[in-house]
Amino acid sequence: MTSLRSICLLLGLVVSVYVDGTRRLRAAEGVLAAARLVRIAQSSAAAATNAASRAVDGNTNTFSLTADLAGSFWTAELGRPYALRRIEILNRAGAGEAELTGQTLRLFNLDDQLVFETTLLSPGPSAIRVVPLPDGLLARSIWIGLPGSQTNGAGNFRVGFSEVRLFGVLDLPYGPVSVAPTNAARVWQSSEYPGFPAGNAVDGNTRNFSHTGNESDSFWMADFGRAVTVNRIEIVNRLDCCANRLTGLVARLYDAGSNNVWSATLTNVGLGGLWTRLPPAGTSARWLRVGLENG
């Protein structure tokens, strides 16, 4: 087991670098797999077989379902914001199908600001309710529930679905035309703990992570290929353990002349947590380094 001086980089590290231009990369669209979700929860469970994860397990014969309690809800959070195109909700079979009517669907951005809201209607048993979304909508989390004392179409407080599917742009939302979908033309690290390469930090999957060996001044680094204007940096902490290893790492941006133009010290944001910083407006950089310094 490595010591605290090794970097379990971007430790789960999904590193996202947002740059000026807002031009989409490959614009590949499709369903966002459950692996892209970092949190799935609900206010309660009607039974052990009705956990929140049942709504995203890909099995149409299972379903999530809360207890009949006021304020019931189901929620899921992505590892980063995505450009969502539509949401599909596969309704439950049987008498419970009417319970989808009256439920509120909300989408929130990175700053937990409400960016979309609608009231759902039941499409019938085992049928799909499709919710189209406005062009350009970026969202990180979804909430479906019954606010306050609101009841559903069946007159109770239960919230449940067979499946909830999010469709959107699978690539990172922003990036200069010349860089790869990871927003980094090339990534590397000072050493590698076997099986945890630097590329794990930019593959969009928060369930794996990059990891260096136990060496002094370990680091992870990305080359954007050219100088770009960086608007925001996001680092997702690993999910399995050792959340405190993020504490004390230093993130630095370097311009095309290798001059340090911005830096910030990382803090413990918890397992699967998101560390975000906004460099000053107009910050131009070619390289990002995250690591330990001064021994």
HELIX and SHEET records of a PDB file:
HELIX    1   1 LEU A    9  LEU A   11  5                                   3    
HELIX    2   2 ALA A   34  ARG A   36  5                                   3    
HELIX    3   3 ALA A   48  ASN A   50  5                                   3    
HELIX    4   4 ALA A   52  VAL A   56  5                                   5    
HELIX    5   5 GLY A   94  LEU A  100  5                                   7    
HELIX    6   6 ALA A  198  VAL A  202  5                                   5    
HELIX    7   7 ALA A  243  LEU A  246  5                                   4    
SHEET    1   A 3 VAL A  15  VAL A  19  0                                        
SHEET    2   A 3 PHE A 219  VAL A 236 -1                                        
SHEET    3   A 3 ARG A 186  GLN A 189 -1                                        
SHEET    1   B 3 VAL A  15  VAL A  19  0                                        
SHEET    2   B 3 PHE A 219  VAL A 236 -1                                        
SHEET    3   B 3 LEU A 274  ARG A 277 -1                                        
SHEET    1   C 5 VAL A  15  VAL A  19  0                                        
SHEET    2   C 5 PHE A 219  VAL A 236 -1                                        
SHEET    3   C 5 SER A 284  GLY A 291 -1                                        
SHEET    4   C 5 VAL A 250  TYR A 254 -1                                        
SHEET    5   C 5 ASN A 260  THR A 265 -1                                        
SHEET    1   D 4 GLU A  29  VAL A  31  0                                        
SHEET    2   D 4 GLU A 163  VAL A 169 -1                                        
SHEET    3   D 4 PHE A  73  LEU A  90 -1                                        
SHEET    4   D 4 LEU A  37  GLN A  42 -1                                        
SHEET    1   E 4 GLU A  29  VAL A  31  0                                        
SHEET    2   E 4 GLU A 163  VAL A 169 -1                                        
SHEET    3   E 4 PHE A  73  LEU A  90 -1                                        
SHEET    4   E 4 ILE A 128  PRO A 132 -1                                        
SHEET    1   F 6 GLU A  29  VAL A  31  0                                        
SHEET    2   F 6 GLU A 163  VAL A 169 -1                                        
SHEET    3   F 6 PHE A  73  LEU A  90 -1                                        
SHEET    4   F 6 LEU A 138  GLY A 145 -1                                        
SHEET    5   F 6 THR A 104  PHE A 108 -1                                        
SHEET    6   F 6 LEU A 114  THR A 119 -1                                        
SHEET    1   G 2 SER A  64  LEU A  65  0                                        
SHEET    2   G 2 GLY A 160  PHE A 161 -1                                        
END                                                                             
